[in-house]
Amino acid sequence: MQQDLDLAATYARWDTEDLVRAATTAAFEFTPEALTAMRQELERRGYTAGPEQAMAAGAPTVFEQVPTGIGGILLLFIVILGVESIRTLVAWVGALGALHHPVGRLIAVAWTCIGAYGLICCVLLVRKDRRAPRLAALCFIAMVVVGVLNALHNYFVMGILRTPFLLRIGVHSGIWLTYLSISKRVKATYGATAGW
């Protein structure tokens, strides 16, 4: 176990090009334990082992680079989360003074907190904090829970059921929660354990 930790620490200091070369073309020079540690470090950096062709012929494992960093759909996700958070924050802070029902005020405070929390998640995502995807997933789960509570409150107090509002929150949150759990870019940018 200590040897595995020592190998992992050693290869964490190596340059990516040297690791790729050692794990592929110079693989015959290393022990299986060393190769395993190299491949784990490469996967942590966003390189995944491609299909092992001609394994019988002893061909080395091919590594392909997974996109990392903030770009593509991840950038779109951060922008949408930021815009939704600002919109939620502004809308519900404005509604706080107009609500007189105590439960309605609590729901407005909850929405305001979700808006502020979403902005914090955006900052953590941009800073590439390892916890950011999980915290962002919690933001979307909170949106669904508070959205359902809001709809129930409106139905029992005013007799209004806002189905499109609930449907929008559910679909919106479902899409982004699925993205956070399966995206290779998210895992490569925030670490292999980034999925929620």
C-alpha positions as a Markdown table, in Angstrom:
| # | Residue | x | y | z |
|---|---|---|---|---|
| 1 | Met | 0.0 | 0.0 | 0.0 |
| 2 | Gln | 2.8 | 2.4 | 0.9 |
| 3 | Gln | 4.6 | 1.5 | -2.3 |
| 4 | Asp | 1.5 | 2.4 | -4.3 |
| 5 | Leu | 1.3 | 5.8 | -2.5 |
| 6 | Asp | 5.0 | 6.4 | -3.2 |
| 7 | Leu | 4.6 | 5.6 | -6.9 |
| 8 | Ala | 1.5 | 7.8 | -7.2 |
| 9 | Ala | 3.4 | 10.7 | -5.5 |
| 10 | Thr | 6.4 | 10.1 | -7.8 |
| 11 | Tyr | 4.4 | 10.1 | -11.1 |
| 12 | Ala | 2.3 | 13.1 | -10.0 |
| 13 | Arg | 5.5 | 15.2 | -10.3 |
| 14 | Trp | 6.3 | 13.9 | -13.8 |
| 15 | Asp | 5.5 | 15.9 | -17.0 |
| 16 | Thr | 2.5 | 14.6 | -18.9 |
| 17 | Glu | 4.5 | 13.9 | -22.1 |
| 18 | Asp | 7.0 | 11.8 | -20.1 |
| 19 | Leu | 4.2 | 9.9 | -18.5 |
| 20 | Val | 2.6 | 9.1 | -21.8 |
| 21 | Arg | 5.9 | 8.0 | -23.3 |
| 22 | Ala | 6.7 | 5.8 | -20.3 |
| 23 | Ala | 3.2 | 4.2 | -20.2 |
| 24 | Thr | 3.1 | 3.5 | -23.9 |
| 25 | Thr | 6.4 | 3.1 | -25.9 |
| 26 | Ala | 8.6 | 2.5 | -22.9 |
| 27 | Ala | 6.1 | 0.3 | -20.9 |
| 28 | Phe | 8.4 | -2.7 | -21.1 |
| 29 | Glu | 10.9 | -1.0 | -18.8 |
| 30 | Phe | 8.4 | -0.7 | -15.9 |
| 31 | Thr | 6.7 | -3.0 | -13.4 |
| 32 | Pro | 3.0 | -3.6 | -13.7 |
| 33 | Glu | 2.5 | -1.6 | -10.4 |
| 34 | Ala | 4.4 | 1.3 | -11.9 |
| 35 | Leu | 2.4 | 1.2 | -15.1 |
| 36 | Thr | -0.9 | 1.1 | -13.1 |
| 37 | Ala | 0.2 | 4.2 | -11.1 |
| 38 | Met | 1.2 | 6.0 | -14.4 |
| 39 | Arg | -2.1 | 5.3 | -16.0 |
| 40 | Gln | -4.0 | 6.4 | -13.0 |
| 41 | Glu | -2.1 | 9.7 | -13.0 |
| 42 | Leu | -2.7 | 10.1 | -16.7 |
| 43 | Glu | -6.5 | 9.5 | -16.2 |
| 44 | Arg | -6.5 | 12.1 | -13.4 |
| 45 | Arg | -5.0 | 14.6 | -15.8 |
| 46 | Gly | -7.7 | 13.9 | -18.4 |
| 47 | Tyr | -6.1 | 11.2 | -20.5 |
| 48 | Thr | -8.0 | 8.0 | -20.9 |
| 49 | Ala | -6.8 | 4.7 | -22.2 |
| 50 | Gly | -8.0 | 4.2 | -25.7 |
| 51 | Pro | -8.9 | 0.8 | -27.2 |
| 52 | Glu | -6.1 | -1.7 | -26.8 |
| 53 | Gln | -5.4 | -2.8 | -30.3 |
| 54 | Ala | -3.3 | -5.8 | -31.1 |
| 55 | Met | -2.9 | -6.8 | -27.5 |
| 56 | Ala | -1.5 | -10.1 | -28.5 |
| 57 | Ala | 1.2 | -8.4 | -30.5 |
| 58 | Gly | 2.2 | -6.4 | -27.3 |
| 59 | Ala | 1.2 | -3.0 | -28.6 |
| 60 | Pro | 1.2 | -0.3 | -25.9 |
| 61 | Thr | -2.0 | 1.2 | -24.6 |
| 62 | Val | -3.0 | 4.3 | -26.6 |
| 63 | Phe | -4.0 | 7.4 | -24.6 |
| 64 | Glu | -6.4 | 9.9 | -26.0 |
| 65 | Gln | -6.8 | 13.4 | -24.5 |
| 66 | Val | -10.2 | 14.2 | -23.0 |
| 67 | Pro | -11.1 | 17.9 | -23.2 |
| 68 | Thr | -10.3 | 19.7 | -20.0 |
| 69 | Gly | -10.8 | 23.2 | -18.7 |
| 70 | Ile | -13.8 | 25.5 | -18.9 |
| 71 | Gly | -15.2 | 25.4 | -22.4 |
| 72 | Gly | -17.9 | 23.9 | -24.5 |
| 73 | Ile | -21.0 | 22.7 | -22.6 |
| 74 | Leu | -19.3 | 23.3 | -19.3 |
| 75 | Leu | -18.9 | 27.0 | -20.1 |
| 76 | Leu | -22.6 | 27.1 | -21.2 |
| 77 | Phe | -23.5 | 25.4 | -17.9 |
| 78 | Ile | -21.7 | 28.0 | -15.8 |
| 79 | Val | -23.2 | 30.9 | -17.8 |
| 80 | Ile | -26.8 | 29.5 | -17.5 |
| 81 | Leu | -26.3 | 28.8 | -13.8 |
| 82 | Gly | -25.0 | 32.3 | -13.2 |
| 83 | Val | -27.8 | 34.0 | -15.2 |
| 84 | Glu | -30.5 | 31.8 | -13.5 |
| 85 | Ser | -29.0 | 32.6 | -10.1 |
| 86 | Ile | -28.9 | 36.4 | -10.7 |
| 87 | Arg | -32.5 | 36.3 | -12.0 |
| 88 | Thr | -33.7 | 34.2 | -9.0 |
| 89 | Leu | -31.9 | 36.5 | -6.6 |
| 90 | Val | -33.3 | 39.7 | -8.1 |
| 91 | Ala | -36.8 | 38.4 | -8.5 |
| 92 | Trp | -37.2 | 37.0 | -4.9 |
| 93 | Val | -35.4 | 39.8 | -3.1 |
| 94 | Gly | -38.0 | 42.1 | -4.7 |
| 95 | Ala | -40.8 | 39.8 | -3.7 |
| 96 | Leu | -39.8 | 39.6 | 0.0 |
| 97 | Gly | -41.4 | 43.0 | 0.9 |
| 98 | Ala | -44.6 | 42.2 | -0.9 |
| 99 | Leu | -45.3 | 38.9 | 0.7 |
| 100 | His | -47.4 | 38.8 | 3.9 |
| 101 | His | -48.0 | 35.1 | 4.4 |
| 102 | Pro | -45.2 | 33.7 | 6.7 |
| 103 | Val | -44.8 | 30.5 | 4.6 |
| 104 | Gly | -44.6 | 32.7 | 1.5 |
| 105 | Arg | -41.8 | 34.7 | 3.1 |
| 106 | Leu | -39.9 | 31.6 | 4.0 |
| 107 | Ile | -40.1 | 30.4 | 0.5 |
| 108 | Ala | -38.9 | 33.7 | -0.8 |
| 109 | Val | -36.0 | 33.6 | 1.6 |
| 110 | Ala | -35.2 | 30.1 | 0.4 |
| 111 | Trp | -35.2 | 31.2 | -3.3 |
| 112 | Thr | -33.0 | 34.2 | -2.4 |
| 113 | Cys | -30.5 | 31.8 | -0.7 |
| 114 | Ile | -30.6 | 29.5 | -3.7 |
| 115 | Gly | -29.8 | 32.4 | -6.0 |
| 116 | Ala | -26.8 | 33.5 | -3.8 |
| 117 | Tyr | -25.7 | 29.9 | -3.5 |
| 118 | Gly | -25.8 | 29.4 | -7.3 |
| 119 | Leu | -23.5 | 32.4 | -7.7 |
| 120 | Ile | -21.1 | 30.9 | -5.2 |
| 121 | Cys | -21.2 | 27.7 | -7.2 |
| 122 | Cys | -20.3 | 29.6 | -10.4 |
| 123 | Val | -17.3 | 31.1 | -8.7 |
| 124 | Leu | -16.1 | 27.7 | -7.5 |
| 125 | Leu | -16.7 | 26.2 | -10.9 |
| 126 | Val | -14.6 | 28.9 | -12.6 |
| 127 | Arg | -11.8 | 28.5 | -9.9 |
| 128 | Lys | -11.9 | 24.7 | -10.7 |
| 129 | Asp | -12.6 | 23.7 | -7.1 |
| 130 | Arg | -12.9 | 19.9 | -6.9 |
| 131 | Arg | -16.1 | 20.3 | -4.8 |
| 132 | Ala | -17.8 | 22.6 | -7.3 |
| 133 | Pro | -19.8 | 19.9 | -9.4 |
| 134 | Arg | -21.3 | 18.4 | -6.3 |
| 135 | Leu | -22.2 | 21.8 | -4.9 |
| 136 | Ala | -23.8 | 22.8 | -8.2 |
| 137 | Ala | -25.8 | 19.5 | -8.2 |
| 138 | Leu | -27.0 | 20.4 | -4.7 |
| 139 | Cys | -28.1 | 23.8 | -6.1 |
| 140 | Phe | -30.3 | 22.1 | -8.7 |
| 141 | Ile | -31.7 | 19.7 | -6.2 |
| 142 | Ala | -32.6 | 22.6 | -3.9 |
| 143 | Met | -34.3 | 24.3 | -6.8 |
| 144 | Val | -36.6 | 21.3 | -7.4 |
| 145 | Val | -37.4 | 20.9 | -3.7 |
| 146 | Val | -38.2 | 24.6 | -3.2 |
| 147 | Gly | -40.1 | 24.7 | -6.5 |
| 148 | Val | -42.3 | 21.9 | -5.3 |
| 149 | Leu | -42.9 | 23.6 | -1.9 |
| 150 | Asn | -43.6 | 26.9 | -3.7 |
| 151 | Ala | -46.2 | 25.2 | -6.0 |
| 152 | Leu | -47.9 | 23.4 | -3.1 |
| 153 | His | -48.1 | 26.7 | -1.1 |
| 154 | Asn | -49.6 | 28.5 | -4.1 |
| 155 | Tyr | -52.1 | 25.7 | -4.6 |
| 156 | Phe | -53.3 | 25.5 | -1.0 |
| 157 | Val | -53.3 | 29.2 | -0.2 |
| 158 | Met | -54.4 | 30.7 | -3.6 |
| 159 | Gly | -55.8 | 27.7 | -5.4 |
| 160 | Ile | -53.3 | 28.2 | -8.3 |
| 161 | Leu | -51.2 | 25.3 | -9.6 |
| 162 | Arg | -48.3 | 26.5 | -11.8 |
| 163 | Thr | -47.6 | 23.3 | -13.8 |
| 164 | Pro | -45.4 | 25.0 | -16.5 |
| 165 | Phe | -43.2 | 26.4 | -13.7 |
| 166 | Leu | -42.7 | 23.0 | -12.1 |
| 167 | Leu | -42.1 | 21.3 | -15.4 |
| 168 | Arg | -39.5 | 23.9 | -16.4 |
| 169 | Ile | -37.6 | 23.5 | -13.1 |
| 170 | Gly | -37.8 | 19.7 | -13.3 |
| 171 | Val | -36.6 | 19.5 | -16.9 |
| 172 | His | -33.9 | 22.2 | -16.4 |
| 173 | Ser | -32.5 | 20.5 | -13.3 |
| 174 | Gly | -32.7 | 17.0 | -14.8 |
| 175 | Ile | -30.7 | 18.0 | -17.8 |
| 176 | Trp | -27.9 | 19.7 | -15.8 |
| 177 | Leu | -27.8 | 17.0 | -13.2 |
| 178 | Thr | -27.4 | 14.4 | -15.9 |
| 179 | Tyr | -24.7 | 16.5 | -17.5 |
| 180 | Leu | -22.8 | 16.8 | -14.3 |
| 181 | Ser | -22.9 | 13.1 | -13.7 |
| 182 | Ile | -21.8 | 11.9 | -17.1 |
| 183 | Ser | -19.6 | 14.6 | -18.6 |
| 184 | Lys | -16.0 | 13.6 | -19.3 |
| 185 | Arg | -14.9 | 17.2 | -19.4 |
| 186 | Val | -16.3 | 17.8 | -15.8 |
| 187 | Lys | -14.5 | 14.7 | -14.6 |
| 188 | Ala | -11.3 | 15.7 | -16.3 |
| 189 | Thr | -11.4 | 19.3 | -15.1 |
| 190 | Tyr | -12.5 | 18.7 | -11.5 |
| 191 | Gly | -11.1 | 15.2 | -10.9 |
| 192 | Ala | -12.2 | 11.7 | -11.5 |
| 193 | Thr | -14.6 | 11.8 | -8.5 |
| 194 | Ala | -16.4 | 14.9 | -9.7 |
| 195 | Gly | -19.7 | 13.2 | -10.5 |
| 196 | Trp | -22.3 | 13.7 | -7.8 |
